[in-house]
Amino acid sequence: MAVTFSDLHTESGLKSLESYLSGKTYISGDQISKDDVKVYAFVLDKPSADLYPTASQWYECVASKLAASFPGKAAGVGISAQAPSAEAAPVKEAAPAAAADEDDDDLDLFGDETEEEKKAAEERDQAKASTKKKESGKSSVLMDVKPWDDETDMKKLEEAVRSVEIPGLLWGASKLVPVGYGIKKMTIMLTIVDDLVSVDDLIEERLTAEPINEYVQSCDIVAFNKI
């Protein structure tokens, strides 16, 4: 059964993770899986062993498994959580109001509908059904973005990647992971609407094409899960 975690950079989020991992070694089953990698990507730093002993032990275990794939010595990287902007917040609140307005349009307060009103209602229903169909399938993707060398400005690399804005694409949390010889790669989460976004096209036509290829050498898909 799927489990959902949120705000893993906050105290409440870590308490939720700690509670879920009680009596468990990994997120799903007795072996490390894509679920662990997905959750690990959203935990910005190792949880306190005093406050969250189980989550801390799980974090160390996953980190050691992942570190086996990267022989380079890690120097340590800090990631800052960014709060949602004030301008972005009202968008979520506006959605229910918009839905309420659409529902009100379907109400007939003064008797039977005319033919024109019925036709307009049918067109609205068809438009809603079409929109739902397009957004029905979504996937969560964990991607590695690799720079050219150790002199690549990783802050500008992340800005370049996040500058890609297309319908059906939502960028999530990211963090830098050492790969050796002073080089770091960026691991980043993204959510896509399957009918609107092709990950292969995103990589080939946007992330490794000009002008972003000034910073990005290549991209690899680490995990791909249907939502």
Phi, psi and chi 1 to 4 in degrees:
 res  aa     phi    psi   chi1   chi2   chi3   chi4
   1 MET       -  131.5 -177.0  176.9 -179.5      -
   2 ALA   -68.2  144.0      -      -      -      -
   3 VAL  -123.6  145.9   60.4      -      -      -
   4 THR  -118.8  130.3  -59.6      -      -      -
   5 PHE  -113.3  149.2  -61.6  101.2      -      -
   6 SER  -143.9  154.2   61.2      -      -      -
   7 ASP    53.4   48.8  -59.6  -34.2      -      -
   8 LEU   -71.3   -4.2  -70.3  175.6      -      -
   9 HIS   -91.0    0.9   60.6  -74.5      -      -
  10 THR  -112.0  167.3   66.1      -      -      -
  11 GLU   -63.2  -42.2 -178.8  179.1  -14.4      -
  12 SER   -65.6  -38.3   61.1      -      -      -
  13 GLY   -64.9  -41.9      -      -      -      -
  14 LEU   -69.3  -33.9  -69.8  175.0      -      -
  15 LYS   -63.9  -39.2  -76.0 -178.0  178.3  180.0
  16 SER   -63.7  -42.9  174.7      -      -      -
  17 LEU   -65.1  -42.6  179.2   61.8      -      -
  18 GLU   -60.1  -44.1  172.9   73.4   13.8      -
  19 SER   -64.5  -41.8  176.0      -      -      -
  20 TYR   -67.0  -38.0  178.5   80.7      -      -
  21 LEU   -80.0   -5.1  -73.8  171.3      -      -
  22 SER   -57.5  120.6  177.7      -      -      -
  23 GLY    82.3    4.0      -      -      -      -
  24 LYS  -118.3  156.2  -61.2 -178.1  178.4   67.5
  25 THR   -96.5  -40.8  -56.8      -      -      -
  26 TYR  -131.3  172.0  -62.7  106.4      -      -
  27 ILE   -61.8  -45.5  -61.7  -64.8      -      -
  28 SER  -129.9  104.9  -55.9      -      -      -
  29 GLY    85.7 -163.6      -      -      -      -
  30 ASP  -101.3    3.0  -62.3  -33.7      -      -
  31 GLN  -128.2  154.3  -65.5 -177.1  -23.6      -
  32 ILE   -64.4  140.5 -169.5  171.1      -      -
  33 SER  -139.5 -179.6   67.5      -      -      -
  34 LYS   -61.3  -27.7  -67.2  179.0  179.8  178.8
  35 ASP   -62.1  -40.1  -69.1  -18.5      -      -
  36 ASP   -66.2  -42.5  -64.7  -81.2      -      -
  37 VAL   -61.9  -41.2  176.9      -      -      -
  38 LYS   -63.5  -47.6 -177.2  176.7  179.1 -179.9
  39 VAL   -68.1  -40.5  175.8      -      -      -
  40 TYR   -56.6  -37.8  176.0   83.8      -      -
  41 ALA   -64.0  -24.8      -      -      -      -
  42 PHE   -94.2   -9.9  -78.7   95.2      -      -
  43 VAL   -89.8  109.6 -179.9      -      -      -
  44 LEU   -71.3  -25.1  -60.0 -178.9      -      -
  45 ASP  -153.6  163.4 -157.1   -5.6      -      -
  46 LYS   -61.6  126.0  176.8 -175.5  173.5 -177.8
  47 PRO   -62.3  151.4  -21.8   34.3      -      -
  48 SER   -62.4  129.5  167.6      -      -      -
  49 ALA   -67.5  -26.3      -      -      -      -
  50 ASP   -76.6  -41.3  -65.3  -29.8      -      -
  51 LEU   -87.5  -34.5  -61.0  176.2      -      -
  52 TYR  -134.8   68.4  -42.5  105.5      -      -
  53 PRO   -59.2  -41.8   22.1  -34.4      -      -
  54 THR   -68.9  -45.6  -54.1      -      -      -
  55 ALA   -63.5  -37.3      -      -      -      -
  56 SER   -64.9  -43.0  176.9      -      -      -
  57 GLN   -65.4  -40.7 -175.9  177.2    2.7      -
  58 TRP   -62.7  -43.2  165.2   83.5      -      -
  59 TYR   -60.8  -44.9 -174.7   94.3      -      -
  60 GLU   -63.0  -39.6  -75.8 -171.7  -10.8      -
  61 CYS   -64.4  -46.6 -170.9      -      -      -
  62 VAL   -66.0  -41.5  174.5      -      -      -
  63 ALA   -61.1  -40.3      -      -      -      -
  64 SER   -67.3  -36.8   65.7      -      -      -
  65 LYS   -65.0  -43.0  -64.6  -74.8 -173.3 -179.3
  66 LEU   -70.7  -35.2  -65.0  177.3      -      -
  67 ALA   -63.5  -26.4      -      -      -      -
  68 ALA   -62.1  -23.2      -      -      -      -
  69 SER   -86.0  -10.0  -58.4      -      -      -
  70 PHE  -129.6   96.9  -49.3  109.4      -      -
  71 PRO   -71.9  -14.6   26.6  -36.2      -      -
  72 GLY   -64.8  153.4      -      -      -      -
  73 LYS   -79.9  125.3 -177.4  178.3  179.5 -179.0
  74 ALA   -78.9  134.5      -      -      -      -
  75 ALA   -90.6  -18.5      -      -      -      -
  76 GLY    99.2  129.7      -      -      -      -
  77 VAL  -133.8  134.6  176.3      -      -      -
  78 GLY  -103.0  139.6      -      -      -      -
  79 ILE  -120.5  129.3  -55.0  -64.1      -      -
  80 SER   -96.0  133.8  -61.3      -      -      -
  81 ALA   -79.3  135.0      -      -      -      -
  82 GLN  -108.0  128.3  -64.7 -178.3  -10.8      -
  83 ALA   -75.1  149.9      -      -      -      -
  84 PRO   -59.3  143.1  -21.6   32.3      -      -
  85 SER   -69.0  154.7   66.2      -      -      -
  86 ALA   -65.0  -29.1      -      -      -      -
  87 GLU   -75.0  -28.3  -64.5  178.3   -3.6      -
  88 ALA   -79.8  -27.6      -      -      -      -
  89 ALA   -59.3  -43.5      -      -      -      -
  90 PRO   -63.5  -17.5  -21.7   33.1      -      -
  91 VAL   -60.9  -43.0  174.9      -      -      -
  92 LYS   -66.0  -35.0  -67.0 -176.0  177.2  178.8
  93 GLU   -73.6  -26.0  -62.7  176.1   -1.1      -
  94 ALA   -75.9  -24.1      -      -      -      -
  95 ALA   -60.1  -49.1      -      -      -      -
  96 PRO   -59.7  -37.0  -23.3   34.5      -      -
  97 ALA   -64.8  -40.6      -      -      -      -
  98 ALA   -64.2  -40.1      -      -      -      -
  99 ALA   -64.9  -37.5      -      -      -      -
 100 ALA   -65.2  -38.4      -      -      -      -
 101 ASP   -63.1  -40.0  -70.4  -18.5      -      -
 102 GLU   -65.4  -39.4  -68.5  177.1   -2.8      -
 103 ASP   -65.5  -38.2  -69.6  -21.6      -      -
 104 ASP   -63.3  -30.8  -71.3  -18.6      -      -
 105 ASP   -64.7  -24.3  -70.2  -19.0      -      -
 106 ASP   -84.7   -8.1  -67.0  -24.7      -      -
 107 LEU   -82.6  137.5  -66.2  176.3      -      -
 108 ASP  -111.2  103.4 -178.8    5.7      -      -
 109 LEU   -90.6   -9.2  -57.6  177.4      -      -
 110 PHE  -127.5   27.8  -56.8   99.2      -      -
 111 GLY   117.2 -154.9      -      -      -      -
 112 ASP   -70.3  149.0  -64.2  -25.6      -      -
 113 GLU   -76.2  146.3  -69.3 -178.9  -34.5      -
 114 THR   -81.2  169.2   65.6      -      -      -
 115 GLU   -61.2  -39.0  -70.7  -60.1  -35.6      -
 116 GLU   -65.2  -40.2  -68.6 -178.0   -4.2      -
 117 GLU   -66.3  -39.8  -69.2  172.3  -22.3      -
 118 LYS   -63.3  -42.7  -71.1 -179.2  180.0  179.9
 119 LYS   -63.9  -42.0 -176.4  177.1 -179.9 -179.5
 120 ALA   -63.6  -39.6      -      -      -      -
 121 ALA   -64.8  -41.1      -      -      -      -
 122 GLU   -63.4  -40.7  -69.8  175.4   -2.7      -
 123 GLU   -64.3  -38.6  -69.7  176.4   -8.6      -
 124 ARG   -64.8  -42.5  -75.5 -163.1  -59.7  -89.2
 125 ASP   -62.4  -41.2  -68.7  -20.1      -      -
 126 GLN   -65.0  -39.5  -70.2  174.8   -0.8      -
 127 ALA   -64.8  -41.9      -      -      -      -
 128 LYS   -63.4  -43.5  -68.1  177.5 -175.9  177.9
 129 ALA   -63.2  -39.6      -      -      -      -
 130 SER   -64.7  -41.8  176.6      -      -      -
 131 THR   -65.0  -43.9  -58.1      -      -      -
 132 LYS   -63.0  -37.8  -69.9  179.9  179.6  178.9
 133 LYS   -64.1  -41.4 -177.2  177.8  179.9 -179.0
 134 LYS   -66.7  -33.8  -73.2 -177.2  179.0  179.5
 135 GLU  -101.0   11.4  -61.5 -177.5   -9.4      -
 136 SER   -69.2  -39.8   59.1      -      -      -
 137 GLY  -101.8  123.5      -      -      -      -
 138 LYS  -128.3  154.8  -66.8 -175.4  179.0 -179.2
 139 SER  -136.4  148.2  -62.9      -      -      -
 140 SER  -105.4  128.3  174.1      -      -      -
 141 VAL  -123.9  136.1 -177.6      -      -      -
 142 LEU  -110.9  121.3 -179.4   63.7      -      -
 143 MET  -125.2  140.3 -179.9 -174.0  -63.3      -
 144 ASP   -96.3  127.4  -79.5  -13.6      -      -
 145 VAL  -114.2  118.8 -178.1      -      -      -
 146 LYS  -107.1  135.1  -59.6  175.5 -178.2  177.3
 147 PRO   -83.7  176.6   33.6  -36.5      -      -
 148 TRP   -75.0  -41.5  -73.0  101.3      -      -
 149 ASP  -161.4 -173.2   50.5   39.6      -      -
 150 ASP   -74.0   -7.9   59.5  -21.2      -      -
 151 GLU   -93.7   -4.8  -64.6 -178.3   -4.1      -
 152 THR   -66.4  131.7  -59.9      -      -      -
 153 ASP   -74.7  105.8 -171.3  -33.8      -      -
 154 MET   -70.5  -25.4  -63.2  -56.9  -68.3      -
 155 LYS   -68.1  -42.6 -177.6  176.9 -180.0  179.5
 156 LYS   -69.5  -32.1  -70.0 -175.3  177.8  179.4
 157 LEU   -61.8  -46.5  179.0  145.8      -      -
 158 GLU   -64.4  -41.3 -180.0  176.0    0.7      -
 159 GLU   -61.4  -39.5  -68.8  175.4   -8.9      -
 160 ALA   -65.6  -42.2      -      -      -      -
 161 VAL   -64.5  -46.8  169.2      -      -      -
 162 ARG   -71.2  -14.3  -67.9 -175.4 -179.3  -85.6
 163 SER   -71.3  -15.6   70.7      -      -      -
 164 VAL   -73.4  114.4  176.5      -      -      -
 165 GLU  -126.6  113.2  -63.4 -178.9   -3.9      -
 166 ILE  -135.8  152.2   55.5  178.4      -      -
 167 PRO   -57.6  133.0  -24.9   35.5      -      -
 168 GLY    89.8    5.3      -      -      -      -
 169 LEU  -117.5  127.8  169.7   64.0      -      -
 170 LEU  -132.1  117.1  176.9   64.8      -      -
 171 TRP   -78.2  144.2  -64.1  107.6      -      -
 172 GLY  -117.9 -148.6      -      -      -      -
 173 ALA   -70.7  155.7      -      -      -      -
 174 SER  -143.4  160.9   65.4      -      -      -
 175 LYS  -157.2  157.4   66.5 -179.8 -177.8  179.1
 176 LEU   -94.1  138.1  -61.1 -179.7      -      -
 177 VAL  -127.9  123.6 -179.4      -      -      -
 178 PRO   -64.7  139.8  -20.2   33.0      -      -
 179 VAL  -120.4   -7.6  -62.6      -      -      -
 180 GLY   123.0  153.6      -      -      -      -
 181 TYR    58.1   33.0  -57.0  101.5      -      -
 182 GLY    78.0    3.0      -      -      -      -
 183 ILE   -93.6  138.6  -60.1  174.9      -      -
 184 LYS  -120.3  147.5  -61.3 -178.4  179.1   68.7
 185 LYS  -111.6  158.9   66.2  178.2 -179.8  179.7
 186 MET  -104.4  124.5 -179.8  177.9   72.1      -
 187 THR  -100.2  125.6  -62.4      -      -      -
 188 ILE  -137.1  142.2 -171.9  167.4      -      -
 189 MET   -93.1  146.4  -66.2  -68.6  -58.2      -
 190 LEU  -147.8  148.7   55.1  144.4      -      -
 191 THR  -115.1  133.9  -58.2      -      -      -
 192 ILE  -127.5  151.7   62.1  171.1      -      -
 193 VAL   -89.4  116.6  177.2      -      -      -
 194 ASP   -55.5  -39.7  -63.0  -28.1      -      -
 195 ASP   -74.9  -14.1  -68.7  -19.3      -      -
 196 LEU  -109.0  -25.0  -60.0  179.2      -      -
 197 VAL  -128.0  128.6 -179.6      -      -      -
 198 SER  -104.4  121.4  164.8      -      -      -
 199 VAL   -63.1  -38.3  178.1      -      -      -
 200 ASP   -61.6  -44.6  -69.0  -24.3      -      -
 201 ASP   -66.8  -37.2  -69.2  -14.3      -      -
 202 LEU   -59.4  -43.3  172.6   64.4      -      -
 203 ILE   -71.1  -50.1  -67.0  174.2      -      -
 204 GLU   -71.6  -39.7  -65.2  175.8    6.0      -
 205 GLU   -96.1  -17.7  -61.2  177.5    5.6      -
 206 ARG  -122.7  -57.1  -56.5  -62.1  -68.9  -88.0
 207 LEU   -73.5  -31.6  -63.0 -179.4      -      -
 208 THR  -110.0   17.4   56.2      -      -      -
 209 ALA  -110.2  167.2      -      -      -      -
 210 GLU   -64.2  144.3  -67.0 -177.1   -8.4      -
 211 PRO   -92.8   -0.6   35.1  -36.2      -      -
 212 ILE   -68.2  -26.1  -61.4  178.3      -      -
 213 ASN   -68.4   -1.8   62.5   -2.4      -      -
 214 GLU   -65.5  -28.4  178.0 -177.7   -9.5      -
 215 TYR  -110.9  -33.9  -53.5  102.4      -      -
 216 VAL   -98.7  123.9  176.7      -      -      -
 217 GLN   -86.9  -45.7  179.8 -167.6   50.0      -
 218 SER  -159.8  165.0   62.1      -      -      -
 219 CYS  -133.7  140.7  -59.6      -      -      -
 220 ASP  -127.7  139.9  -64.7  -39.8      -      -
 221 ILE   -86.5  117.0  -60.0  173.5      -      -
 222 VAL   -87.1  -41.1  178.2      -      -      -
 223 ALA  -147.5  144.7      -      -      -      -
 224 PHE  -141.5  110.7 -166.7  110.1      -      -
 225 ASN  -128.2  133.9  -63.2  -59.6      -      -
 226 LYS   -71.7  141.4  -65.2  -70.2 -175.1 -179.2
 227 ILE   -98.5      -  -61.3  177.7      -      -
